[in-house]
Amino acid sequence: MSQKTHRALVLSSLSAPPTVQTIPKPTCTPGSALVRIIVANVLPYARKVYTGDRGVPMPTPMVIGSAAIGRVESVGVDATLLSPGQLVFVDTFIRARDDPTTSFLFGFREGPTEGSKKLMAEAWRDSTYAEFARVPLENCYPINESWLLGKPDDGGLGYQIEDLAFLNMQAVPYGGLRDLNIQAGDTVIIAPATGSFSGAAVQLAVAMGARVIAAGRNLEVLKQIAATSDRISIAHLKCDDMHADLATLQTFGQIDAYLDISPPAAARSTHFESCLMAVKLNGKVSLMGGVIEYIKIPYMVVMFRNIQLRGRFMYERSDVESLIKLYEQGLVRMGPAAGYKSSARFGLGDWEEAFEEAEKAASWNTQVLIRP
């Protein structure tokens, strides 16, 4: 007899903590896949989100969650690529099929429009901190299990399932780098380069063949990042003296692009100006961070240098497919041998400890996972 119920981490209200509950097991419908979750990512700011401290809107009650690695249990009748038993990456960025401008983050945040709120609340409310999750077919990316997880002696790359969960952290900055059309041989500033997403951006830019200027204030972390490749240079910035920081950046010669992934706390930093002003004629700048306040933009510099200044939220489906190819070609090194650490000892009932560790361990090479 098939399983009728499953355990899930349910958020009933933003004024009360989530609880592990036994609820009906989701059923597969056309356009979806039922995925047995193996590991699911915990974002560094998960605690603040699910307590309401960050002001992120979401419907309740709901099964919370994030991106995950899982195995397909069943698929809808319209599935042509996926089949039961396949290992997949579950992408958290869900878009409406009839309107790609309508989107939300699975198990995490409803979008700003009525359409996105409806899509989350009525179609895809329950996410991946559970034994099973019903996921849109297009958000399930097949993993070449025998190649990526196979033993090196057998011709595989020798990764662990936990290593593949870094796809979540890396997909976001990879979308920004692809949006900037970074080419082999380009020089790109990534600032601040010491966070989870921005540190991942440094590694990905190197994998794409670029020379990277890793910029920021935390010199010790910058040194750790630079030690991973001889194509990473350090720009130790003051972030309160635009002219001094610009002089530092100009010592690296021609800068083709600048990717910014600043946190909200960096709103008053002068690095926006100094990094932008270091970009060459016809250069490109992408803003992907979480800064809420207005920032200063050197208008005349942008105009006279023909700088392309753009924003980028998340990524395209083709970006995720391309990133998986980088994994498969061994261009993105993963696992302990490459300095990456995964903490996957947390079950659903250990969510408080997992959220706390994720907040403390926020880093480009560290991730915390829940194992339902």
GICOR-V133493 format. One line per field, one symbol per residue. ss: DSSP state (H for helix, E for strand, C for the rest). psi: psi as a letter, one per 40 degrees, with the letter a starting at -180 (. if undefined). burial: # if it has 24 or more other ideal C-beta (glycine too) atoms within 12 Angstrom, else .. Layout:
ss = ???
psi = ???
burial = ???
//
This chain:
ss = CCCCEEEEEEECCCCCCCEEEEEECCCCCCCEEEEEEEEEEECCCHHHHHCCCCCCCCCCCEECCCCEEEEEEEECCCCCCCCCCCEEEECCEEECCCCCCCEEECCCECCCCHHHHHHHHHHCCCCCCECEEEEEHHHEEECCHHHHCCCHHHCCCCCCHHHHCHHHHHHHHHHHHHHCCCCCCCEEEEECCCCHHHHHHHHHHHHCCCEEEEEECCHHHHHHHHCCCCCEEEEECCCCCHHHHHHHHHCCCCEEEEEECCCHHHCCCCHHHHHHHCEEEEEEEEECCCCCCCCCCCHHHHHHCCCEEEECCCCCHHHHHHHHHHHHCCCCCCCHHHCCEEEEEECHHHHHHHHHHHHHCCECCEEEEECC
psi = hihdiiiihhhdieeiiiihihihhiihiheiihhhhdihihidfddddeeedefhiiiiiihiaaiihahhdiiieehediiheihihhhehhihdegeehiihhedhiaeiddddddddddfdhaegidihhiideehhihgddddeiiddeeiefiiddddeedddddddddddddefhiheihhhhiieeaddddddddddddeeihhhhiadgddddddddeeieehihhhideegddddddddeeeahhdihhhfiideedeieddddddeeiihfiihhheafhdiiihhgddddddefhhhiihhbiiddddddddddddeedhhiiddeehhhhfehidefddddddddddehidehihihg.
burial = .....######......#.##.#.##.#..#################.##.....#.###.###############..#..#...###########.....##########...##..##..#######################.###.......#.######################.#...#######################.#########..##.###.##.#######.#..#..##.##..#..#########..#..############..########....#..#..##....###..######.######.###..#####..#.#####.#.#.###.##.###..###########
//
